Amino acid sequence: MYGSIAICFGRSGDTLGKRICGILGVEPEPVEFVQFSNGNLMVNFIGGTVREKDVFVIQSGERSLFQDKLQAYRTVSGDIFEMLQMIYAIKDSAGRITAVTPYFPYARSDKKDKPRIAITAKMMFDLIAAVKANRVLTMTLHCPQSQGFSDIPVDQLYAQGTFRDEILTLGRERLAFVAPDSGSILANDALAIHVSRAMREAGGNPDIVTGYVKKVRLDDTENPHVKTVEGVDDLTGRTVIMCDDEILSGKSLVLSARTAAARGATEIYAFVTHGVMSGQAVKIIEESPLTRLYITDTIEFDQTAAEEVNGGPLKKIRTISVAPVFAEAIQRTHTGQSLSSLFL
């Protein structure tokens, strides 16, 4: 058993970190970040000791691309180095260190599909282990198998429980869970099963079908070609639910929404764990057939900057917090309890 829980966070984990601390009733460890004129960074733990404590270092490996990146730390690489330096600064005193990466850095770089490129997700796990972290706690990796890259234990959390609860508040029973691509079929099917189960337990009578949008990507651009919807011929009168791990440009999700709308869907709700939302993504979403897009706070979403891009208030994009999931996982990790009941 380690000492008491200690939580600290970098500047891309600030909002979620504060929410987690509020739930756990823990004051965050004060950290000072000094940026020198040559771009170098110094991390200084200016509070009390963390000796023998169970320390959780929270830092997301991505930012909303709306945020100002004129300062070095506001880049993905800067945030990664900030996290590594925080861990390395306390490695000799902390009892145990868990790197909490709500969005794992370079999670999409999980394979070698071209000659002479790096499998950067593997490199990230190596770097975290190299600075003497003991564990990794993350959410919805792009490829779950990439946990096998790590030489230290990895716990992967999911937002599906949060999504399920939000779907139940919609009050719809005639649903179609349509995966926006083949890679998200399992997540959508699992979500459909648990939503149906929860509805039946509450005395409802759900009418649920599942399918997926078959798309083809001819290259690495963000412009996929929709081929067809597999498994569902007619969506007339149904509320469509789409679940995915990440949204970048929004083009792929909007194409899927248009396909569902063309097949008669009355409402289309998308639930995406990591809302990177680059470029004109918010404008594309606001002008799409989507009824609403839900994203989580694994990546901090800059509402003001997003509204500037959109040219007005956002009507379709909502952020829901996964802080309760992380708080529960941190508490259970600290006390040595199983995390399996947090998974759907």
Secondary structure by P-SEA (a helix, b strand, c coil): ccccbbbbbccccaaaaaaaaaaacccccbbbbbbccccbbbbbcccccccccbbbbbbbcccccccccccccccaaaaaaaaaaaaaaccccccbbbbcccccccccccccccccccaaaaaaaaaaaaacccccccccccccccccccccbbbbbbaaaaaaaaaaaccccccccccccccaaaaaaaaaaaaaaaaaaacccccccbbbbbbbbcccccbbbbcccccccccccbbbbbbbcccccaaaaaaaaaaaaaacccbbbbbbcccccccaaaaaaaaccccbbbbcccccccaaaaaaaaccccccbbbbbaaaaaaaaaaaaaaccccccccc
